[in-house]
Amino acid sequence: MPKTSAYILFHTDGCHLCEQAQALICALNIDFVLQDICDDEQLAQRYGVRIPVLLREADGAELGWPFDSEQLQQFTGV
């Protein structure tokens, strides 16, 4: 059964900006799952030039890169 989380980080392998976003998210101990956009053609079309993007599942809101720790805290409420 797939892990569920309040947040999804859309990324792809080898994306250094995605790695930076993931490090910021991890530093704040935010529970999230990674979703590689290359695994889904629709995701690749939607997020291809926008990654990394953090999706809040509760309301569908998105936080697009670039974002910093303060913006991440405001978006997640941590």
Number of C-alpha atoms within 10 A of each C-alpha: 3 5 6 11 14 14 20 18 24 24 27 20 10 8 11 12 15 19 15 16 24 19 12 16 20 12 10 13 10 18 12 19 17 14 15 15 21 16 10 10 11 11 15 18 12 11 17 16 8 14 22 26 19 28 20 18 13 9 8 9 12 15 16 16 15 13 16 12 13 10 12 18 13 9 16 16 8 10
